[in-house]
Amino acid sequence: MTGRTLSSDADYRELLTQVKRIVVVGLSPKPHRDSHRVSAYLQSVGYQIVPVHPRGGTTLGVPVHTSLTDACRSVLPDLVNVFRRPDALPELMDEALPLGLRNFWLQFGVTHSGAEAQALAAGANLVVDRCLLVEHRRLIGHS
């Protein structure tokens, strides 16, 4: 089973129209941070956001899970949107892949060839080094 690195507009559009529930790993409670702005936008266009941040609390009106495992206890997300340092990706994939997560969006600058290869070998689909907000606005628009 081998996953794919999604790289075409058709791939992005298909993924963005199929997903409903997005776990955001690294969602900051600070409104000026990219993770917060992107997640607020996604929420405004109808996606269910499930925040993951080690500090917990509440962000964008929803409870923040302290781990990806905790966020996936009741229902698996359709997509994992990652706002973490590249060196955190191997550990994230070690946690995510056994949970059965198979769609990952790695934001600008979030790349790690080893973690990406691990995800692809496990059958996951990846969008790498792209902004979900930018691609959604460009391909689907604010509905």
Residue, then its C-alpha position, 0 to 999 in steps of 0.5 A: m500500500t503506497g500513498r501519494t504526494l498530492s500536487s495538482d489543483a485537481d488533487y487539492r480540490e478533490l481533497l478539500t471538497q471531501v473532508k469535513r473534520i480537520v485536526v490542526v496539530g499546533l493550533s496556537p491560541k494567539p490570533h496573530r499566528d498563522s495556525h489560528r488564522v488558517s483554522a478560523y478561516l476553515q471554520s468560517v467556511g464550514y469545516q469542523i476544526v479539532p485543535v491539538h496543542p500541548r497546553g490544552g484549553t479552548t481555541l476558536g470556541v472548541p476544546v483543545h486536545t493535548s495530543l493527536t491520539d486524544a483528538c482521535r479517540s471518538v472520531l477519526p478526522d478526514l485530514v490532519n493539518v500540521f503547523r509544527r517544526p519539520d523536526a517534529l514530523p517523524e514523531l508525529m507520523d509515529e503517533a498518527l499512522p498507527l491511528g489510521l490517519r491517511n490524509f496530511w496537509l503539511q503547511f509552508g516550511v513543514t517538510h521532512s523527507g524521512a517522515e514523508a517517506q514513512a507516511l507514503a509507505a503507510g498509504a497516506n496522502l500528503v500535501v507538502d509545503r502548501c498553505l491550506l487557506v491559500e489553496h482553498r481560497r484559490l480553488i474553492g473560494h469562500s462559500 
